[in-house]
Amino acid sequence: MRFKTAGLALLLAGCATFSNMEAGLNALMGRPDRQAFDVLGYPTTKQEFGGDTVYTWSVSRSGAIVLPQTTTTTGYVGTTPVYGTTTYNQVTPVNYNCTIKLAAGGDGVLKHWEYDGNPGGCGALSDRLRNFAKSQGKL
């Protein structure tokens, strides 16, 4: 039961992360691209497509988490059934990633956004975007 509760909490945290990010990204639309730099910092990359400029912020890091595992053992001692449980820790690799892309027209005004990632990777960028959306009265 403990794992179901932890999974639900992580899912809800992810929903909050992404709804905050979307509110902040929407609040940036129609603003100068320099405002995105104030909110998110300097982008990881910049690409030109026709008259548009696409700025990309990328986060990627790996780590490990320790997850408790429980196994149940059954057997017999003579004709008497016996049961036992063993709990151990298993190290599980994880990857945290996030990519945000903002497109600006030739006039430098932001006009489109997209993102991809998971809550572990997007958390810090989402916090910055949430604070910006709050400051603009959009959250």
C-alpha positions as CSV (number, residue, x, y, z in Angstrom):
1,M,0.0,0.0,0.0
2,R,2.9,2.3,0.8
3,F,4.1,2.1,-2.8
4,K,0.7,3.0,-4.3
5,T,0.6,6.1,-2.1
6,A,4.1,7.1,-3.1
7,G,3.3,6.5,-6.7
8,L,0.1,8.7,-6.4
9,A,2.1,11.5,-4.7
10,L,4.7,11.4,-7.5
11,L,2.0,11.5,-10.2
12,L,0.2,14.5,-8.5
13,A,3.6,16.3,-8.2
14,G,4.2,15.7,-11.9
15,C,0.8,17.2,-12.7
16,A,1.6,20.3,-10.6
17,T,5.0,20.6,-12.2
18,F,3.6,20.5,-15.8
19,S,0.6,22.7,-15.1
20,N,2.9,25.3,-13.6
21,M,5.3,25.1,-16.5
22,E,2.5,25.5,-19.0
23,A,1.1,28.6,-17.2
24,G,4.6,30.2,-17.2
25,L,5.2,29.3,-20.9
26,N,1.8,30.7,-21.8
27,A,2.6,33.9,-19.8
28,L,5.8,34.3,-21.9
29,M,4.0,34.2,-25.2
30,G,3.9,37.6,-27.0
31,R,6.8,38.9,-24.9
32,P,10.4,39.6,-26.1
33,D,12.7,36.6,-26.2
34,R,15.0,38.3,-23.7
35,Q,12.3,38.0,-21.1
36,A,12.6,34.2,-21.4
37,F,16.3,34.5,-20.6
38,D,15.4,36.5,-17.5
39,V,13.1,33.7,-16.4
40,L,14.9,30.6,-17.5
41,G,18.5,31.7,-17.8
42,Y,20.5,31.5,-21.0
43,P,19.4,28.7,-23.4
44,T,21.4,25.6,-24.0
45,T,21.1,26.0,-27.8
46,K,19.8,28.5,-30.4
47,Q,18.7,27.5,-34.0
48,E,17.5,29.6,-36.9
49,F,14.7,28.3,-39.1
50,G,13.6,30.7,-41.8
51,G,12.9,33.9,-40.0
52,D,12.3,32.2,-36.7
53,T,14.7,31.5,-33.8
54,V,14.2,28.5,-31.6
55,Y,15.8,28.6,-28.1
56,T,16.2,25.3,-26.3
57,W,16.8,24.7,-22.6
58,S,17.9,21.1,-21.8
59,V,18.4,19.4,-18.5
60,S,19.7,15.8,-18.3
61,R,21.2,14.0,-15.3
62,S,21.3,10.5,-14.1
63,G,21.3,9.1,-10.6
64,A,20.2,6.2,-8.6
65,I,17.4,5.7,-6.0
66,V,17.2,3.0,-3.4
67,L,13.9,1.1,-3.4
68,P,12.9,-1.3,-0.7
69,Q,11.9,-4.7,-2.1
70,T,10.0,-7.5,-0.2
71,T,9.9,-11.1,-1.2
72,T,7.9,-13.9,0.4
73,T,9.3,-17.3,0.8
74,T,7.2,-20.4,1.5
75,G,8.2,-23.9,2.3
76,Y,7.7,-26.8,4.6
77,V,9.5,-28.1,7.7
78,G,8.4,-31.7,7.6
79,T,4.7,-31.4,6.9
80,T,4.3,-28.0,8.6
81,P,4.1,-25.0,6.1
82,V,6.3,-22.1,6.9
83,Y,6.4,-18.5,5.5
84,G,8.9,-15.8,5.7
85,T,9.5,-12.4,4.2
86,T,12.7,-10.7,3.3
87,T,13.1,-7.0,2.8
88,Y,16.2,-5.7,1.0
89,N,17.2,-2.5,-0.8
90,Q,17.6,-2.4,-4.6
91,V,19.5,0.4,-6.3
92,T,17.6,1.5,-9.4
93,P,19.1,3.9,-12.0
94,V,17.0,6.9,-12.9
95,N,17.3,9.6,-15.6
96,Y,15.9,13.1,-15.0
97,N,15.4,15.1,-18.2
98,C,13.6,18.2,-19.5
99,T,13.7,20.1,-22.8
100,I,11.9,23.4,-23.3
101,K,11.8,25.0,-26.8
102,L,10.6,28.5,-27.3
103,A,10.2,30.0,-30.9
104,A,10.5,33.7,-31.6
105,G,9.6,35.4,-34.8
106,G,12.0,37.7,-36.7
107,D,10.9,40.5,-34.4
108,G,12.2,38.6,-31.3
109,V,8.7,38.1,-29.9
110,L,7.9,34.6,-28.5
111,K,5.1,32.9,-30.3
112,H,5.3,29.1,-29.7
113,W,6.5,26.7,-27.0
114,E,6.8,23.0,-26.4
115,Y,8.4,20.8,-23.8
116,D,9.2,17.2,-23.0
117,G,10.5,15.6,-19.9
118,N,9.7,14.3,-16.4
119,P,9.1,16.0,-13.0
120,G,12.6,15.2,-11.8
121,G,14.2,17.0,-14.7
122,C,11.6,19.8,-15.2
123,G,11.2,20.7,-11.5
124,A,13.7,23.6,-11.4
125,L,12.6,25.2,-14.7
126,S,8.9,24.7,-13.7
127,D,9.5,26.6,-10.4
128,R,11.0,29.5,-12.3
129,L,8.1,29.5,-14.8
130,R,5.5,29.3,-11.9
131,N,7.1,32.3,-10.2
132,F,7.0,34.3,-13.4
133,A,3.3,33.3,-14.0
134,K,2.5,34.4,-10.5
135,S,4.2,37.7,-10.9
136,Q,2.1,38.3,-14.1
137,G,-1.2,37.3,-12.3
138,K,-1.5,34.2,-14.6
139,L,-1.5,31.6,-11.8
